[in-house]
Amino acid sequence: MKKLPYKVEKSIMQEETSFLKKLCACVWHLEIELAEFEERWNKVMVEYHLKEHEWLGYMYKIRNKWIPEYFRDVFLGGIMCTTSRSESENNFFCSFINPHVSLVEFYLRYEAAIDAQRHTQGQNDNDSKHKYPECKTPLGIEKHASHLYTNSVFYEFQYEVEMACFSCGVDELKKKNGLEVAKVIEGNRIRTFDVVFNPTNYETTCSCKLFYRQGIPCRHMIWVWKEKRFETIPEQYMLHRWTTMALKKPIFDLGGNLLEQYANLIDKKKLLNCLWSEIHTCVSLAESNDDDIQVLVINLQGIRKDLEAKRIARNNETIGSANNKGQDIELLIGASEPTEIIVKLPKISKNKGTGVYVSNVETSKEKGAEIDVSNVETRGRRSKRLKGEKEKAVEQNQKKKRSCRGCGKLSNHNIRNCANKV
């Protein structure tokens, strides 16, 4: 195949790069509306003469399944694509295992990897509960978020607070049907964002729809709250899954009727989670002082002894109920449990691959000895088992061979029983 001239090849590459940039700006833009996306897509297809392209036409037909503009208001926090999830897991486990480990070693290394994940999770939980990150603004909203959000989520929220303070402003403010509508501008961007605020219930919506997509209030909503001098984030915009107390509330994806049936189970789960949280908190508070640790240990030992006494009492009650059950069975069958057991289990006979067990008494009688039977041990002696020709040949072949002086060969015989001696 003839190679194209350099200038022609460079021009084609530049055109492809330009097409890719325009297509990505049209597809992966999370702030444009559907009508604007349709307009941009058609403009790109007309510019590069791709209106009749079969594959692009098919992708446009299923645009509601892969274009982000069609699910901007769908919550996607915590959702990861399958390739990213598998690559992340592979990258993590490859630092612990390799293709040459045995099955047992793989199991041990897998357990070590899981323990490392749990250790990291516990360390992050402890940091989020007992270490408050530094605030960059004097806003009460940021301080409130530092006490409720986990550290990783707080840093994302803090960036939105920074942008709200230093990059956002209002271009127009008006009231409509009891609602306040603010047109927020951001830095040097041409696009503006409409924020609708309800002063009665503090409901706030923004046209960028970041909160609906990620569960974190956007910079435009924060700017409106800042102007309203809010000291805390409205409760409906504080997602429980991003807070440090998320593990205390069990999550069941069940319907209303089923959820009522599991009400007691949920209450028990909450109590257990609260118990573990209190234990970890007490340990964290006492770990820096030896006296506090000793007092905590003594108190826990006292609680443990009380719980053991209660368990023993419950077990005794259970045994009493079991005895009552035995009496009920005796009444049912019309007989009582015997005090003396006459029928006993037979003795275990080991006869696998051996001959008959011969007692010491029988062996001694065969030899003509007089023995006091009352003092004879009941243990048996195994009789000698007969070996077959094949087994004898195998044992003979396994013996070390030596040189015979009769025939001069390496064999298992000597000159006395040599059949071919010279």
GIWO-V899616 format. One record per residue. N is the residue number from 1. RES is the residue in one small letter. SS is DSSP state (alpha for helix, beta for strand, coil for the rest). BURIAL is 1 if it has 16 or more other C-alpha atoms within 10 Angstrom, else 0. D_LAST is the distance of its C-alpha to the last C-alpha in Angstrom with 1 decimal. Layout:
# GIWO-V899616
n = <N | N>
res = <RES | RES>
ss = <SS | SS>
burial = <BURIAL | BURIAL>
d_last = <D_LAST | D_LAST>
This chain:
# GIWO-V899616
n = <1 | 2 | 3 | 4 | 5 | 6 | 7 | 8 | 9 | 10 | 11 | 12 | 13 | 14 | 15 | 16 | 17 | 18 | 19 | 20 | 21 | 22 | 23 | 24 | 25 | 26 | 27 | 28 | 29 | 30 | 31 | 32 | 33 | 34 | 35 | 36 | 37 | 38 | 39 | 40 | 41 | 42 | 43 | 44 | 45 | 46 | 47 | 48 | 49 | 50 | 51 | 52 | 53 | 54 | 55 | 56 | 57 | 58 | 59 | 60 | 61 | 62 | 63 | 64 | 65 | 66 | 67 | 68 | 69 | 70 | 71 | 72 | 73 | 74 | 75 | 76 | 77 | 78 | 79 | 80 | 81 | 82 | 83 | 84 | 85 | 86 | 87 | 88 | 89 | 90 | 91 | 92 | 93 | 94 | 95 | 96 | 97 | 98 | 99 | 100 | 101 | 102 | 103 | 104 | 105 | 106 | 107 | 108 | 109 | 110 | 111 | 112 | 113 | 114 | 115 | 116 | 117 | 118 | 119 | 120 | 121 | 122 | 123 | 124 | 125 | 126 | 127 | 128 | 129 | 130 | 131 | 132 | 133 | 134 | 135 | 136 | 137 | 138 | 139 | 140 | 141 | 142 | 143 | 144 | 145 | 146 | 147 | 148 | 149 | 150 | 151 | 152 | 153 | 154 | 155 | 156 | 157 | 158 | 159 | 160 | 161 | 162 | 163 | 164 | 165 | 166 | 167 | 168 | 169 | 170 | 171 | 172 | 173 | 174 | 175 | 176 | 177 | 178 | 179 | 180 | 181 | 182 | 183 | 184 | 185 | 186 | 187 | 188 | 189 | 190 | 191 | 192 | 193 | 194 | 195 | 196 | 197 | 198 | 199 | 200 | 201 | 202 | 203 | 204 | 205 | 206 | 207 | 208 | 209 | 210 | 211 | 212 | 213 | 214 | 215 | 216 | 217 | 218 | 219 | 220 | 221 | 222 | 223 | 224 | 225 | 226 | 227 | 228 | 229 | 230 | 231 | 232 | 233 | 234 | 235 | 236 | 237 | 238 | 239 | 240 | 241 | 242 | 243 | 244 | 245 | 246 | 247 | 248 | 249 | 250 | 251 | 252 | 253 | 254 | 255 | 256 | 257 | 258 | 259 | 260 | 261 | 262 | 263 | 264 | 265 | 266 | 267 | 268 | 269 | 270 | 271 | 272 | 273 | 274 | 275 | 276 | 277 | 278 | 279 | 280 | 281 | 282 | 283 | 284 | 285 | 286 | 287 | 288 | 289 | 290 | 291 | 292 | 293 | 294 | 295 | 296 | 297 | 298 | 299 | 300 | 301 | 302 | 303 | 304 | 305 | 306 | 307 | 308 | 309 | 310 | 311 | 312 | 313 | 314 | 315 | 316 | 317 | 318 | 319 | 320 | 321 | 322 | 323 | 324 | 325 | 326 | 327 | 328 | 329 | 330 | 331 | 332 | 333 | 334 | 335 | 336 | 337 | 338 | 339 | 340 | 341 | 342 | 343 | 344 | 345 | 346 | 347 | 348 | 349 | 350 | 351 | 352 | 353 | 354 | 355 | 356 | 357 | 358 | 359 | 360 | 361 | 362 | 363 | 364 | 365 | 366 | 367 | 368 | 369 | 370 | 371 | 372 | 373 | 374 | 375 | 376 | 377 | 378 | 379 | 380 | 381 | 382 | 383 | 384 | 385 | 386 | 387 | 388 | 389 | 390 | 391 | 392 | 393 | 394 | 395 | 396 | 397 | 398 | 399 | 400 | 401 | 402 | 403 | 404 | 405 | 406 | 407 | 408 | 409 | 410 | 411 | 412 | 413 | 414 | 415 | 416 | 417 | 418 | 419 | 420 | 421 | 422>
res = <m | k | k | l | p | y | k | v | e | k | s | i | m | q | e | e | t | s | f | l | k | k | l | c | a | c | v | w | h | l | e | i | e | l | a | e | f | e | e | r | w | n | k | v | m | v | e | y | h | l | k | e | h | e | w | l | g | y | m | y | k | i | r | n | k | w | i | p | e | y | f | r | d | v | f | l | g | g | i | m | c | t | t | s | r | s | e | s | e | n | n | f | f | c | s | f | i | n | p | h | v | s | l | v | e | f | y | l | r | y | e | a | a | i | d | a | q | r | h | t | q | g | q | n | d | n | d | s | k | h | k | y | p | e | c | k | t | p | l | g | i | e | k | h | a | s | h | l | y | t | n | s | v | f | y | e | f | q | y | e | v | e | m | a | c | f | s | c | g | v | d | e | l | k | k | k | n | g | l | e | v | a | k | v | i | e | g | n | r | i | r | t | f | d | v | v | f | n | p | t | n | y | e | t | t | c | s | c | k | l | f | y | r | q | g | i | p | c | r | h | m | i | w | v | w | k | e | k | r | f | e | t | i | p | e | q | y | m | l | h | r | w | t | t | m | a | l | k | k | p | i | f | d | l | g | g | n | l | l | e | q | y | a | n | l | i | d | k | k | k | l | l | n | c | l | w | s | e | i | h | t | c | v | s | l | a | e | s | n | d | d | d | i | q | v | l | v | i | n | l | q | g | i | r | k | d | l | e | a | k | r | i | a | r | n | n | e | t | i | g | s | a | n | n | k | g | q | d | i | e | l | l | i | g | a | s | e | p | t | e | i | i | v | k | l | p | k | i | s | k | n | k | g | t | g | v | y | v | s | n | v | e | t | s | k | e | k | g | a | e | i | d | v | s | n | v | e | t | r | g | r | r | s | k | r | l | k | g | e | k | e | k | a | v | e | q | n | q | k | k | k | r | s | c | r | g | c | g | k | l | s | n | h | n | i | r | n | c | a | n | k | v>
ss = <coil | coil | coil | coil | coil | alpha | alpha | alpha | alpha | alpha | alpha | alpha | alpha | alpha | alpha | alpha | alpha | alpha | alpha | alpha | alpha | alpha | alpha | alpha | alpha | alpha | alpha | coil | coil | coil | coil | coil | coil | alpha | alpha | alpha | alpha | alpha | alpha | alpha | alpha | alpha | alpha | alpha | alpha | alpha | alpha | coil | coil | coil | coil | coil | coil | alpha | alpha | alpha | alpha | alpha | alpha | alpha | alpha | coil | alpha | alpha | alpha | coil | coil | alpha | alpha | alpha | alpha | coil | coil | coil | coil | coil | coil | coil | coil | coil | coil | alpha | alpha | alpha | alpha | alpha | alpha | alpha | alpha | alpha | alpha | alpha | alpha | coil | coil | coil | coil | coil | coil | coil | coil | coil | alpha | alpha | alpha | alpha | alpha | alpha | alpha | alpha | alpha | alpha | alpha | alpha | alpha | alpha | alpha | alpha | alpha | alpha | alpha | alpha | alpha | alpha | alpha | alpha | alpha | alpha | alpha | alpha | coil | coil | coil | coil | coil | coil | coil | coil | coil | alpha | alpha | alpha | alpha | alpha | alpha | alpha | alpha | alpha | beta | coil | alpha | alpha | alpha | alpha | alpha | alpha | alpha | alpha | alpha | alpha | alpha | alpha | alpha | alpha | alpha | alpha | coil | beta | beta | beta | beta | beta | beta | beta | beta | beta | coil | coil | beta | beta | beta | beta | beta | beta | beta | beta | coil | coil | coil | coil | coil | beta | beta | beta | beta | beta | beta | coil | coil | coil | coil | coil | coil | beta | beta | beta | coil | coil | coil | alpha | alpha | alpha | alpha | alpha | coil | coil | coil | coil | alpha | alpha | alpha | alpha | alpha | alpha | alpha | alpha | alpha | coil | coil | coil | coil | coil | coil | coil | alpha | alpha | alpha | coil | coil | alpha | alpha | alpha | beta | coil | coil | alpha | alpha | alpha | coil | coil | coil | coil | coil | coil | coil | alpha | alpha | alpha | alpha | alpha | alpha | coil | alpha | alpha | alpha | alpha | alpha | alpha | alpha | alpha | alpha | alpha | alpha | alpha | alpha | alpha | alpha | alpha | alpha | alpha | alpha | alpha | alpha | alpha | alpha | alpha | coil | coil | coil | alpha | alpha | alpha | alpha | alpha | alpha | alpha | alpha | alpha | alpha | alpha | alpha | alpha | alpha | alpha | alpha | alpha | alpha | alpha | alpha | alpha | alpha | alpha | alpha | alpha | alpha | alpha | alpha | alpha | alpha | alpha | alpha | alpha | alpha | alpha | alpha | alpha | alpha | alpha | alpha | alpha | alpha | alpha | alpha | coil | coil | coil | coil | coil | coil | coil | coil | coil | coil | coil | coil | coil | coil | coil | coil | coil | coil | coil | coil | coil | coil | coil | beta | beta | beta | alpha | alpha | alpha | alpha | alpha | alpha | alpha | coil | coil | coil | coil | coil | coil | alpha | alpha | alpha | coil | coil | coil | coil | beta | beta | beta | coil | coil | coil | coil | coil | coil | alpha | alpha | alpha | alpha | alpha | alpha | alpha | alpha | alpha | alpha | coil | coil | coil | beta | beta | coil | coil | coil | coil | coil | coil | beta | beta | coil | coil | coil | coil | coil | coil | coil | coil | coil | coil | coil>
burial = <0 | 0 | 0 | 0 | 0 | 0 | 0 | 0 | 0 | 0 | 0 | 0 | 0 | 0 | 0 | 0 | 0 | 0 | 1 | 0 | 0 | 0 | 0 | 0 | 0 | 1 | 1 | 0 | 0 | 1 | 1 | 1 | 0 | 0 | 0 | 0 | 1 | 0 | 0 | 1 | 1 | 0 | 0 | 1 | 1 | 0 | 0 | 0 | 0 | 0 | 0 | 0 | 0 | 0 | 0 | 0 | 0 | 0 | 0 | 0 | 0 | 0 | 0 | 0 | 0 | 0 | 1 | 1 | 1 | 0 | 0 | 1 | 1 | 0 | 0 | 0 | 0 | 0 | 0 | 0 | 0 | 0 | 0 | 0 | 0 | 0 | 0 | 0 | 0 | 0 | 0 | 0 | 0 | 0 | 0 | 0 | 1 | 0 | 0 | 0 | 0 | 0 | 0 | 0 | 0 | 1 | 0 | 0 | 1 | 0 | 0 | 0 | 1 | 0 | 0 | 0 | 0 | 0 | 0 | 0 | 0 | 0 | 0 | 0 | 1 | 1 | 0 | 1 | 1 | 0 | 0 | 1 | 1 | 0 | 0 | 0 | 0 | 0 | 1 | 1 | 1 | 1 | 1 | 0 | 1 | 1 | 1 | 1 | 1 | 1 | 1 | 0 | 1 | 1 | 1 | 0 | 1 | 1 | 0 | 1 | 1 | 1 | 1 | 1 | 1 | 0 | 1 | 1 | 1 | 1 | 0 | 0 | 0 | 0 | 0 | 0 | 0 | 0 | 0 | 1 | 1 | 1 | 1 | 1 | 1 | 1 | 0 | 0 | 0 | 0 | 0 | 1 | 1 | 1 | 1 | 1 | 1 | 0 | 0 | 0 | 0 | 0 | 0 | 1 | 1 | 1 | 1 | 1 | 1 | 1 | 1 | 1 | 1 | 1 | 1 | 1 | 1 | 1 | 1 | 1 | 1 | 1 | 1 | 1 | 1 | 1 | 0 | 0 | 0 | 0 | 0 | 0 | 1 | 0 | 0 | 0 | 0 | 1 | 0 | 1 | 1 | 1 | 1 | 1 | 1 | 0 | 0 | 1 | 1 | 0 | 0 | 0 | 0 | 0 | 0 | 0 | 0 | 0 | 0 | 0 | 0 | 0 | 0 | 0 | 0 | 1 | 0 | 0 | 0 | 0 | 0 | 0 | 1 | 1 | 0 | 0 | 0 | 0 | 0 | 0 | 0 | 0 | 0 | 0 | 0 | 1 | 0 | 0 | 0 | 0 | 0 | 0 | 1 | 0 | 0 | 0 | 0 | 0 | 0 | 0 | 0 | 0 | 0 | 0 | 0 | 0 | 0 | 0 | 0 | 0 | 0 | 0 | 0 | 0 | 0 | 0 | 0 | 0 | 0 | 0 | 0 | 0 | 0 | 0 | 0 | 0 | 0 | 0 | 0 | 0 | 0 | 0 | 0 | 0 | 0 | 0 | 0 | 0 | 0 | 0 | 0 | 0 | 0 | 0 | 0 | 0 | 0 | 0 | 0 | 0 | 0 | 0 | 0 | 0 | 0 | 0 | 0 | 0 | 1 | 1 | 1 | 0 | 0 | 0 | 0 | 0 | 0 | 0 | 0 | 0 | 0 | 0 | 0 | 0 | 0 | 0 | 0 | 0 | 0 | 0 | 0 | 0 | 0 | 0 | 0 | 0 | 0 | 0 | 0 | 0 | 0 | 0 | 0 | 0 | 0 | 0 | 0 | 0 | 0 | 0 | 0 | 0 | 0 | 1 | 0 | 1 | 1 | 0 | 0 | 0 | 0 | 0 | 1 | 1 | 0 | 0 | 0 | 0 | 0 | 0 | 0 | 0>
d_last = <86.6 | 89.4 | 89.9 | 93.4 | 95.7 | 95.5 | 99.1 | 98.6 | 95.3 | 97.0 | 100.0 | 97.7 | 95.9 | 99.2 | 100.5 | 97.4 | 97.7 | 101.3 | 100.7 | 98.0 | 100.3 | 103.1 | 101.0 | 99.4 | 102.9 | 104.0 | 101.1 | 100.0 | 103.5 | 104.0 | 107.7 | 109.2 | 110.5 | 109.4 | 112.4 | 111.6 | 108.0 | 109.0 | 111.4 | 108.8 | 106.1 | 108.4 | 109.6 | 106.1 | 105.2 | 108.4 | 108.0 | 104.5 | 105.2 | 102.6 | 104.8 | 102.8 | 99.4 | 97.3 | 95.0 | 97.9 | 100.1 | 97.5 | 97.1 | 100.8 | 101.0 | 98.6 | 100.2 | 101.0 | 97.3 | 96.4 | 99.6 | 100.3 | 104.1 | 103.7 | 102.2 | 103.9 | 105.2 | 101.9 | 100.2 | 96.9 | 96.2 | 92.5 | 91.5 | 88.8 | 87.4 | 83.9 | 82.5 | 84.0 | 82.7 | 79.1 | 79.2 | 80.5 | 77.8 | 75.0 | 76.4 | 76.5 | 73.0 | 71.3 | 72.0 | 69.8 | 67.0 | 64.9 | 62.6 | 59.4 | 60.0 | 58.2 | 60.1 | 60.4 | 61.5 | 64.0 | 65.5 | 65.9 | 67.5 | 69.8 | 71.0 | 71.7 | 73.7 | 75.7 | 76.4 | 77.6 | 80.0 | 81.3 | 81.8 | 83.7 | 85.8 | 86.6 | 87.5 | 89.8 | 91.4 | 92.0 | 93.5 | 95.8 | 97.1 | 97.6 | 98.0 | 101.1 | 101.0 | 103.8 | 106.8 | 108.2 | 111.7 | 114.2 | 114.2 | 113.9 | 111.9 | 109.1 | 109.0 | 108.9 | 106.0 | 104.1 | 104.2 | 103.2 | 100.9 | 97.3 | 96.8 | 95.3 | 98.1 | 100.8 | 100.0 | 100.5 | 103.8 | 104.8 | 104.5 | 106.8 | 109.3 | 109.2 | 109.9 | 112.7 | 114.4 | 114.1 | 113.8 | 115.7 | 119.4 | 121.9 | 123.7 | 125.7 | 126.3 | 128.2 | 128.6 | 128.2 | 128.6 | 128.2 | 125.0 | 124.7 | 123.0 | 122.0 | 120.9 | 118.4 | 117.6 | 114.5 | 114.5 | 115.1 | 113.8 | 116.1 | 114.9 | 116.7 | 115.6 | 117.8 | 117.5 | 119.3 | 120.1 | 121.5 | 123.5 | 123.5 | 119.8 | 118.4 | 116.5 | 115.6 | 114.1 | 113.3 | 112.9 | 109.6 | 108.0 | 105.5 | 105.8 | 105.1 | 102.0 | 100.5 | 102.3 | 103.8 | 107.5 | 108.3 | 110.4 | 113.4 | 113.6 | 113.1 | 116.0 | 118.3 | 117.2 | 117.8 | 121.3 | 121.9 | 120.7 | 118.0 | 116.1 | 113.3 | 111.5 | 112.9 | 110.7 | 110.1 | 108.6 | 106.1 | 103.0 | 101.2 | 97.7 | 98.4 | 99.6 | 97.7 | 98.4 | 96.8 | 93.9 | 96.3 | 97.5 | 94.9 | 95.2 | 95.0 | 95.5 | 97.1 | 100.3 | 103.3 | 102.6 | 99.0 | 100.0 | 102.3 | 99.5 | 97.4 | 100.2 | 98.8 | 95.3 | 97.0 | 98.9 | 95.8 | 94.0 | 97.0 | 97.0 | 93.3 | 93.7 | 96.7 | 94.7 | 91.9 | 94.5 | 96.3 | 93.0 | 92.0 | 95.6 | 95.6 | 92.3 | 93.5 | 96.8 | 95.2 | 92.2 | 94.2 | 95.5 | 93.3 | 96.1 | 96.6 | 92.9 | 92.9 | 95.9 | 94.4 | 91.2 | 93.2 | 95.3 | 92.3 | 90.6 | 93.8 | 93.9 | 90.3 | 90.8 | 93.8 | 91.8 | 89.0 | 91.6 | 93.0 | 89.6 | 88.8 | 92.2 | 91.5 | 88.1 | 89.7 | 92.2 | 89.3 | 87.5 | 90.8 | 91.2 | 87.6 | 88.5 | 91.5 | 89.3 | 87.2 | 90.3 | 91.4 | 88.0 | 88.5 | 91.9 | 90.6 | 87.9 | 89.9 | 87.3 | 86.6 | 83.5 | 81.9 | 81.7 | 78.5 | 75.5 | 73.8 | 71.4 | 68.8 | 66.0 | 62.6 | 59.7 | 57.3 | 54.0 | 50.9 | 48.6 | 47.2 | 43.4 | 43.1 | 43.2 | 46.2 | 47.9 | 47.9 | 50.6 | 50.0 | 52.3 | 50.2 | 46.9 | 48.5 | 50.0 | 46.6 | 45.4 | 48.6 | 50.3 | 54.1 | 55.3 | 58.8 | 58.9 | 61.8 | 59.8 | 56.7 | 56.1 | 56.3 | 53.3 | 50.3 | 46.6 | 44.3 | 41.8 | 38.2 | 37.8 | 35.2 | 32.9 | 32.0 | 28.6 | 29.7 | 30.7 | 27.5 | 25.5 | 28.0 | 27.6 | 23.8 | 24.0 | 26.5 | 24.4 | 23.1 | 19.4 | 17.2 | 14.0 | 10.9 | 9.1 | 6.0 | 6.0 | 8.8 | 11.5 | 14.9 | 15.3 | 17.1 | 14.4 | 12.7 | 9.8 | 12.1 | 12.6 | 9.5 | 9.3 | 6.4 | 3.8 | 0.0>
